[in-house]
């Protein structure tokens, strides 16, 4: 979008201006019927070691009925004593709950023994030929021939595999376990990386990184926040937004370093920066229309100033235990000194936003926070880990590089992976020695972002 340059105004105090259309206004049409309630059984963990305790929760709709419900072993229909389970016998145990004659879903708990599942590689290409090879080890002895390998689908029962190899043509994260007799191993996950549907195409879709430095205490931040949310709601796709909080419960321990290194000389809040170049920034200009115009202008300018020479494909899945696994493929078209990074973001965090613009911005709209920065792959160097691409690396006009990171669900404000997303980006060293964002994508938890090209 081409934006006509505006005469830059020096604003001594921010003005409250009436807005014709509140971004929150979205009246309901009709009334939806209530959905039938379901009885849902959940557990504190899906796999555990011997003698560790697993606790269960039973909900009927939104109501916690754990104290009134009864929990049973699926195999014998014997009732569990209370809502906790532990055992010193390795194996796979399944449970269901009953409440008012309603039966819940089935929950599987894997109690790990001393049998270990090993794999020769954690990452394969989704081309149907690249293969992962598994083996089962017990007390340093290879017992693969006495074991069975299972694939754990997202839904349904484990699938017995024929042999101890795996290949696929579908990108994603795949989880496995093996069993020797009654002894199960722990889970092992591998990543099948997305293949490039257009290997000769180098016209990547380019996006800018827009970092909004903000805080719930900041009354003037509500207008900029609403301006960004409104653009996103309208389908704006030229940037990936990162909401970096300072001075409130969503602030991270590294935010002060981020401000110091890449805050573009932040003097007051709100403050928005672009591509980590410490040159382009914007703030609150008194109306949503002006704020949006400056955001769009700066976004377009950095995309123009820093031509894209890298594409990105990402898989963001559940890893082992509490890990959130990020696996990325980078496609480079030009030699240079690059860095790559992943930042963990979170949507749906509810915290009341101080609002000096309540006449034009609904407080509820800006009090459910999006794109909130929770963790970074490298807090010592925010621009990422080094990848140097030489002339010899560029074969047939492009070269591919792979990187993987993990984050802990404990880093999420609400601890709910389904609200997590990851921003994965490439920075490139400029003539002045600064690393500036070259391209960025975002990927929601449980999804895959493939290479994107200009149509």
Backbone torsions as a table, in degrees:
resi	resn	phi	psi	omega
1	UNK	NA	131.2	-179.2
2	UNK	-96.1	127.0	-177.0
3	UNK	-111.4	129.3	176.3
4	UNK	-69.6	130.9	-178.8
5	UNK	-59.9	140.1	179.5
6	UNK	-106.4	154.3	173.3
7	UNK	-71.4	117.5	-176.6
8	UNK	-68.1	126.0	-176.9
9	UNK	-98.4	139.7	172.1
10	UNK	-91.3	114.9	-173.0
11	UNK	-105.8	114.7	179.5
12	UNK	-79.3	-35.8	176.9
13	UNK	-143.0	141.9	-176.6
14	UNK	-72.7	140.9	-177.4
15	UNK	-102.2	141.0	174.5
16	UNK	-94.3	116.7	-175.7
17	UNK	-119.0	137.9	179.7
18	UNK	-65.6	139.5	179.2
19	UNK	-113.3	137.9	-173.4
20	UNK	-67.5	-34.3	-174.3
21	UNK	-133.6	115.5	177.8
22	UNK	-69.0	127.6	-177.9
23	UNK	-63.4	-17.7	-178.6
24	UNK	-85.3	-18.1	-174.5
25	UNK	-65.6	119.1	178.9
26	UNK	-158.7	73.6	-172.8
27	UNK	-60.0	144.5	178.1
28	UNK	-74.2	145.8	175.7
29	UNK	-113.7	106.9	-179.2
30	UNK	81.7	175.3	-178.8
31	UNK	-121.8	126.7	178.7
32	UNK	-80.7	146.0	177.0
33	UNK	-74.2	146.3	178.4
34	UNK	-65.1	137.7	177.5
35	UNK	-77.8	146.9	177.2
36	UNK	-60.4	141.6	178.5
37	UNK	-72.8	147.6	176.7
38	UNK	-120.8	147.2	174.6
39	UNK	-91.7	119.3	-173.7
40	UNK	-120.8	125.0	175.1
41	UNK	-101.5	131.4	177.0
42	UNK	-134.0	159.1	-177.8
43	UNK	-124.4	158.3	-178.8
44	UNK	-72.7	-19.9	176.6
45	UNK	-158.6	153.7	-179.0
46	UNK	-95.9	-22.7	174.9
47	UNK	-138.9	148.9	-172.8
48	UNK	-150.4	163.0	174.9
49	UNK	-91.2	166.9	179.0
50	UNK	-54.7	135.0	175.3
51	UNK	73.0	-1.8	171.7
52	UNK	-73.8	153.2	-175.8
53	UNK	-102.7	131.0	175.2
54	UNK	-107.8	131.2	177.0
55	UNK	-108.1	147.0	-178.8
56	UNK	-113.3	150.1	174.0
57	UNK	-127.4	138.1	178.5
58	UNK	-120.8	126.4	178.3
59	UNK	-123.6	138.4	173.5
60	UNK	-112.5	99.8	-168.6
61	UNK	67.5	-125.1	177.7
62	UNK	-93.5	-3.7	-175.3
63	UNK	-89.8	132.7	175.4
64	UNK	-82.8	113.4	-177.8
65	UNK	-116.7	26.0	-177.3
66	UNK	-55.9	-42.4	-176.0
67	UNK	-68.0	-28.3	-178.0
68	UNK	-93.2	-19.7	-175.1
69	UNK	-81.7	165.3	176.8
70	UNK	-122.1	135.7	-176.6
71	UNK	-113.6	135.2	-173.1
72	UNK	-127.8	151.6	167.6
73	UNK	-72.4	128.6	-178.6
74	UNK	-66.1	-34.8	-174.0
75	UNK	-71.9	-31.1	-174.9
76	UNK	-122.4	-11.1	-174.5
77	UNK	64.0	14.7	173.8
78	UNK	-73.4	142.1	-177.5
79	UNK	-82.7	138.1	175.4
80	UNK	-75.7	143.7	178.3
81	UNK	-81.5	97.6	-178.1
82	UNK	86.0	-150.5	-176.8
83	UNK	-121.5	25.3	177.2
84	UNK	-128.0	154.3	-178.0
85	UNK	-142.9	137.3	170.6
86	UNK	-151.7	155.7	-179.5
87	UNK	-157.3	156.9	174.3
88	UNK	-106.5	15.3	179.1
89	UNK	-112.7	113.9	178.8
90	UNK	-61.2	151.6	178.2
91	UNK	156.3	-174.8	178.3
92	UNK	-111.8	125.8	-177.0
93	UNK	-121.2	137.7	179.1
94	UNK	-121.0	144.7	-175.7
95	UNK	-136.0	154.8	169.9
96	UNK	-141.5	163.8	-179.6
97	UNK	-120.4	154.9	175.0
98	UNK	-128.1	140.0	176.8
99	UNK	-153.2	120.6	-178.9
100	UNK	51.8	45.4	178.0
101	UNK	67.3	11.8	177.5
102	UNK	-103.4	132.2	180.0
103	UNK	-98.6	140.2	-178.1
104	UNK	-88.8	-177.6	168.8
105	UNK	-66.9	169.2	177.2
106	UNK	-100.4	136.7	178.5
107	UNK	-116.1	131.7	179.8
108	UNK	-103.9	131.6	176.0
109	UNK	-117.6	127.3	178.4
110	UNK	-102.9	117.9	176.5
111	UNK	-97.9	113.0	-172.4
112	UNK	-80.3	142.4	175.2
113	UNK	-106.3	-146.3	-176.5
114	UNK	-100.2	16.4	179.5
115	UNK	-97.7	134.0	-173.4
116	UNK	-118.6	134.1	173.9
117	UNK	-96.1	125.8	179.0
118	UNK	-117.5	153.0	178.8
119	UNK	-139.2	145.7	-174.0
120	UNK	-76.9	-20.2	177.1
121	UNK	-153.4	146.3	-178.7
122	UNK	-98.4	0.5	-176.1
123	UNK	-144.2	128.5	176.7
124	UNK	-131.8	161.2	174.1
125	UNK	-83.2	143.3	-179.3
126	UNK	-87.1	57.4	-177.9
127	UNK	-111.4	3.9	178.1
128	UNK	82.2	-7.1	-178.9
129	UNK	-117.1	-36.4	177.3
130	UNK	-64.3	136.0	-167.0
131	UNK	-134.5	139.6	171.1
132	UNK	-99.8	137.4	-178.4
133	UNK	-115.7	126.5	-177.7
134	UNK	-105.4	155.2	167.3
135	UNK	-148.7	158.4	-176.5
136	UNK	-113.8	129.4	-176.7
137	UNK	-118.4	131.7	173.6
138	UNK	-130.3	118.4	-179.7
139	UNK	50.8	48.3	178.2
140	UNK	69.2	7.8	179.8
141	UNK	-108.7	135.4	177.9
142	UNK	-75.8	113.2	-179.2
143	UNK	-116.6	26.5	-178.5
144	UNK	-56.1	-42.2	-177.7
145	UNK	-64.5	-17.5	-179.9
146	UNK	-102.6	9.9	-171.9
147	UNK	-121.9	170.0	177.3
148	UNK	-127.4	136.6	-179.9
149	UNK	-101.2	135.7	-179.2
150	UNK	-121.0	141.9	169.3
151	UNK	-98.1	131.2	179.2
152	UNK	-98.0	104.1	178.4
153	UNK	-74.0	166.3	178.6
154	UNK	-63.2	-33.4	178.3
155	UNK	-135.6	150.6	176.1
156	UNK	93.3	-173.3	-174.9
157	UNK	-80.6	154.0	174.1
158	UNK	-57.2	145.8	-177.2
159	UNK	-107.9	125.6	177.5
160	UNK	-73.5	128.1	178.8
161	UNK	-96.0	147.8	178.4
162	UNK	-86.8	96.2	-177.4
163	UNK	98.8	-168.5	-174.2
164	UNK	-125.1	34.4	173.9
165	UNK	-126.1	157.4	-179.9
166	UNK	-146.3	133.1	171.4
167	UNK	-142.2	161.8	-176.3
168	UNK	-158.4	160.8	173.0
169	UNK	-108.7	4.9	-179.2
170	UNK	-115.1	124.1	179.1
171	UNK	-67.5	148.7	177.8
172	UNK	155.1	-176.3	177.4
173	UNK	-105.6	128.3	-176.9
174	UNK	-120.6	135.0	-178.3
175	UNK	-114.7	144.2	-175.5
176	UNK	-137.7	157.6	164.3
177	UNK	-147.7	162.4	177.8
178	UNK	-124.1	162.2	179.6
179	UNK	-139.0	127.9	173.4
180	UNK	-109.3	108.4	-173.5
181	UNK	62.7	-122.2	178.4
182	UNK	-96.9	2.0	-175.9
183	UNK	-96.7	115.7	176.3
184	UNK	-90.9	153.8	170.7
185	UNK	-87.7	173.4	168.1
186	UNK	-74.7	172.8	-180.0
187	UNK	-77.4	149.3	173.2
188	UNK	-134.1	129.2	-177.5
189	UNK	-111.7	144.8	172.1
190	UNK	-129.3	158.4	-178.7
191	UNK	-112.0	128.8	170.5
192	UNK	-99.9	112.5	-172.8
193	UNK	-78.5	148.4	179.0
194	UNK	-66.1	131.7	173.4
195	UNK	-81.6	153.1	-177.1
196	UNK	-84.9	115.1	-178.5
197	UNK	-70.6	-18.5	-179.2
198	UNK	-133.2	71.9	-173.6
199	UNK	-61.2	-23.5	-179.2
200	UNK	-91.3	-8.0	-177.2
201	UNK	-82.2	129.2	178.0
202	UNK	-121.2	9.8	179.5
203	UNK	-89.8	76.0	-175.0
204	UNK	-71.7	147.5	166.5
205	UNK	-69.5	124.4	-177.1
206	UNK	-107.7	136.7	175.0
207	UNK	-127.6	155.1	176.2
208	UNK	-97.6	154.7	169.4
209	UNK	-91.7	122.6	177.8
210	UNK	-112.9	113.1	-178.7
211	UNK	-106.9	118.0	-179.2
212	UNK	-102.1	111.3	175.6
213	UNK	-86.2	123.1	-167.5
214	UNK	-153.5	179.6	175.3
215	UNK	-168.5	150.5	-178.2
216	UNK	-66.7	-22.9	179.9
217	UNK	-74.4	-15.6	-171.8
218	UNK	-88.3	104.6	-178.4
219	UNK	-65.8	-31.7	-179.7
220	UNK	-78.1	-13.9	-179.3
221	UNK	-72.2	-21.4	-175.4
222	UNK	-60.9	-35.1	-177.3
223	UNK	-69.6	-43.4	178.1
224	UNK	-66.8	-41.5	178.9
225	UNK	-59.8	-47.3	179.2
226	UNK	-64.2	-35.2	178.7
227	UNK	-62.3	-42.8	179.7
228	UNK	-70.0	-45.7	179.9
229	UNK	-59.4	-40.7	-179.7
230	UNK	-64.7	-41.8	176.8
231	UNK	-61.2	-44.4	179.2
232	UNK	-62.9	-41.8	179.7
233	UNK	-64.5	-25.6	178.8
234	UNK	-87.4	0.9	175.1
235	UNK	97.2	13.8	178.1
236	UNK	-56.7	126.2	-173.0
237	UNK	-134.0	25.2	-179.8
238	UNK	-98.5	3.6	-177.0
239	UNK	-153.5	159.1	167.2
240	UNK	-112.9	123.3	-174.8
241	UNK	-94.4	136.2	173.7
242	UNK	-120.0	124.1	179.9
243	UNK	-100.1	103.0	-177.0
244	UNK	-98.0	109.3	-176.4
245	UNK	-89.0	145.4	178.8
246	UNK	-136.2	132.4	174.2
247	UNK	78.2	16.4	174.9
248	UNK	-138.3	176.1	-175.8
249	UNK	-61.4	-16.8	178.6
250	UNK	-88.1	-2.7	179.9
251	UNK	-67.7	145.2	176.9
252	UNK	-100.7	164.3	-177.3
253	UNK	-70.1	-17.3	-177.2
254	UNK	-102.3	3.6	-173.3
255	UNK	-63.9	-33.9	-179.6
256	UNK	-65.1	-37.1	176.4
257	UNK	-68.1	-37.8	178.0
258	UNK	-63.0	-41.8	178.3
259	UNK	-64.5	-43.4	-178.8
260	UNK	-62.8	-42.3	-174.3
261	UNK	-85.8	-33.8	-171.6
262	UNK	-137.3	26.6	179.5
263	UNK	-87.3	3.8	179.2
264	UNK	50.0	49.4	175.7
265	UNK	60.3	45.4	179.7
266	UNK	-56.8	125.7	178.5
267	UNK	-116.1	-25.6	-177.8
268	UNK	-157.1	162.0	178.6
269	UNK	-103.8	149.5	-2.8
270	UNK	-75.5	160.9	-178.8
271	UNK	-148.1	127.5	-177.2
272	UNK	-119.8	130.4	179.3
273	UNK	-119.1	164.8	-171.3
274	UNK	-133.8	123.3	173.6
275	UNK	59.9	17.0	176.6
276	UNK	59.7	27.6	-176.5
277	UNK	-91.7	-5.6	-180.0
278	UNK	57.7	24.1	176.7
279	UNK	-121.8	-42.4	-176.8
280	UNK	-98.4	131.2	178.8
281	UNK	-156.0	163.1	175.9
282	UNK	-148.9	172.2	-175.3
283	UNK	-146.0	-148.9	178.5
284	UNK	-95.1	124.8	-178.2
285	UNK	-114.5	20.6	169.9
286	UNK	93.3	-27.5	176.9
287	UNK	-135.5	154.6	178.4
288	UNK	-63.9	-37.6	-178.6
289	UNK	-61.8	-46.1	179.0
290	UNK	-66.6	-41.2	178.4
291	UNK	-59.0	-45.0	-178.5
292	UNK	-67.0	-37.8	179.2
293	UNK	-63.0	-41.0	179.2
294	UNK	-70.3	-36.7	177.1
295	UNK	-62.9	-46.5	-179.5
296	UNK	-66.9	-38.6	179.7
297	UNK	-63.4	-47.7	-179.0
298	UNK	-67.0	-38.3	177.1
299	UNK	-60.1	-48.9	178.5
300	UNK	-62.4	-34.9	-177.4
301	UNK	-68.6	-43.4	-178.4
302	UNK	-71.9	-31.9	175.0
303	UNK	-63.4	-37.7	178.0
304	UNK	-71.8	-39.6	-174.9
305	UNK	-72.1	-30.2	-173.8
306	UNK	-123.9	84.1	-177.6
307	UNK	-57.4	139.2	-175.5
308	UNK	-77.6	129.9	176.9
309	UNK	-127.4	19.5	-179.3
310	UNK	-148.2	140.2	172.1
311	UNK	-111.4	159.6	-173.4
312	UNK	-137.1	135.3	171.6
313	UNK	-125.6	136.7	-172.1
314	UNK	-135.5	142.3	166.7
315	UNK	-119.8	127.8	-179.0
316	UNK	-123.1	106.7	-171.0
317	UNK	-137.0	170.2	171.5
318	UNK	-67.9	130.9	175.8
319	UNK	-98.5	-151.8	178.5
320	UNK	-75.7	135.9	178.1
321	UNK	58.5	-123.7	-178.9
322	UNK	-92.4	12.9	-177.4
323	UNK	-80.6	142.1	168.7
324	UNK	-105.9	118.7	-171.2
325	UNK	-99.6	128.4	176.9
326	UNK	-114.7	121.9	177.9
327	UNK	-125.7	125.7	-172.9
328	UNK	-130.5	144.3	172.1
329	UNK	-114.4	131.0	179.8
330	UNK	-114.0	134.1	-178.9
331	UNK	-115.5	113.3	-176.2
332	UNK	-105.4	142.9	-179.9
333	UNK	-115.6	-2.1	-173.2
334	UNK	-148.6	138.5	175.8
335	UNK	-61.6	155.2	177.6
336	UNK	162.6	173.4	176.4
337	UNK	-96.5	111.3	-175.2
338	UNK	-116.8	164.0	167.3
339	UNK	-136.9	154.3	179.2
340	UNK	-131.5	146.7	-176.2
341	UNK	-151.4	161.1	173.6
342	UNK	-131.8	133.3	176.8
343	UNK	-119.5	132.3	179.3
344	UNK	-86.2	126.4	179.9
345	UNK	-120.5	164.3	-178.8
346	UNK	-143.1	137.1	175.8
347	UNK	-103.5	164.5	170.0
348	UNK	73.8	24.8	176.9
349	UNK	-85.7	120.0	-177.9
350	UNK	-93.3	120.0	176.8
351	UNK	-157.9	127.6	-173.9
352	UNK	-61.9	125.0	179.1
353	UNK	-92.3	125.2	172.5
354	UNK	-60.8	135.2	-167.4
355	UNK	-136.7	104.7	176.3
356	UNK	-85.3	1.4	-176.1
357	UNK	-125.5	39.6	-175.2
358	UNK	-63.5	-17.7	178.6
359	UNK	-74.9	-20.3	-178.8
360	UNK	-125.0	-13.2	-179.3
361	UNK	-126.7	122.6	177.3
362	UNK	-72.0	127.3	-178.1
363	UNK	-59.8	-38.9	179.1
364	UNK	-60.0	-35.1	-177.0
365	UNK	-64.4	-39.2	-177.0
366	UNK	-97.3	4.7	179.3
367	UNK	-100.2	2.5	169.8
368	UNK	-112.2	101.3	-165.1
369	UNK	-86.2	142.2	-177.9
370	UNK	-117.3	158.9	170.7
371	UNK	54.5	32.1	-174.4
372	UNK	-76.3	126.6	-178.9
373	UNK	-69.6	125.0	-178.7
374	UNK	-116.0	-33.1	-178.5
375	UNK	-160.5	161.6	178.9
376	UNK	-131.3	153.3	-177.7
377	UNK	-72.5	-25.2	-178.7
378	UNK	-146.8	95.5	-178.2
379	UNK	-75.2	-13.1	176.7
380	UNK	-83.0	-24.9	177.0
381	UNK	-145.3	97.7	-173.1
382	UNK	-62.4	-25.5	-178.9
383	UNK	-77.2	-7.5	169.9
384	UNK	115.6	-170.7	-178.9
385	UNK	-95.3	142.2	-174.2
386	UNK	-66.0	135.1	166.6
387	UNK	-137.3	110.1	179.2
388	UNK	-99.1	124.2	-178.7
389	UNK	-106.6	121.6	-179.2
390	UNK	-102.4	170.9	176.3
391	UNK	-58.2	-37.9	-179.3
392	UNK	-67.6	-23.9	179.4
393	UNK	-72.5	-29.2	-175.5
394	UNK	-80.5	100.3	176.7
395	UNK	-111.6	134.2	-178.5
396	UNK	54.2	40.2	173.3
397	UNK	79.2	-13.2	-179.3
398	UNK	-141.5	165.1	169.3
399	UNK	-143.5	149.3	-178.4
400	UNK	-111.9	140.8	174.7
401	UNK	-131.3	148.7	-177.3
402	UNK	-117.7	142.2	174.1
403	UNK	-144.0	148.9	178.8
404	UNK	-135.9	141.8	176.2
405	UNK	-137.2	160.4	172.2
406	UNK	-131.1	146.1	172.1
407	UNK	-122.8	160.5	179.1
408	UNK	-101.1	137.9	178.1
409	UNK	-59.8	-21.9	178.1
410	UNK	-63.0	-20.8	178.6
411	UNK	-76.8	-11.6	178.5
412	UNK	-80.2	140.4	-176.7
413	UNK	-61.1	-45.2	-179.4
414	UNK	-99.1	-3.6	177.8
415	UNK	68.1	19.8	-175.7
416	UNK	-114.0	105.3	-177.0
417	UNK	-57.9	-29.6	-177.9
418	UNK	-63.6	-16.8	176.6
419	UNK	-98.6	5.6	-177.4
420	UNK	-91.1	151.8	170.0
421	UNK	-146.0	162.5	-178.2
422	UNK	-126.8	136.7	172.7
423	UNK	-101.4	120.0	179.4
424	UNK	-114.4	129.2	-174.0
425	UNK	-142.3	160.7	175.9
426	UNK	-113.8	133.6	170.2
427	UNK	-113.8	152.3	-178.1
428	UNK	-130.8	137.8	-178.3
429	UNK	-71.5	130.1	179.4
430	UNK	-96.3	174.3	-178.8
431	UNK	-60.1	-29.2	179.9
432	UNK	-83.6	3.9	178.3
433	UNK	89.7	-8.3	-178.9
434	UNK	-84.8	140.8	173.5
435	UNK	-90.3	122.9	-175.5
436	UNK	-120.2	145.1	-178.6
437	UNK	-58.7	127.8	180.0
438	UNK	-99.4	-34.1	175.3
439	UNK	-166.4	157.7	-177.7
440	UNK	-152.7	144.4	173.2
441	UNK	-134.1	164.3	171.7
442	UNK	-125.3	151.9	-178.3
443	UNK	-141.4	127.0	178.9
444	UNK	-78.7	155.7	-179.7
445	UNK	-59.8	133.3	179.6
446	UNK	83.2	8.0	-177.6
447	UNK	-124.0	172.3	177.2
448	UNK	-124.5	134.8	172.5
449	UNK	-109.6	114.5	-179.5
450	UNK	-85.7	173.2	174.4
451	UNK	-59.6	136.6	-179.3
452	UNK	-118.9	138.2	-177.0
453	UNK	-125.6	155.7	177.4
454	UNK	-66.4	130.8	-178.8
455	UNK	-75.0	NA	NA
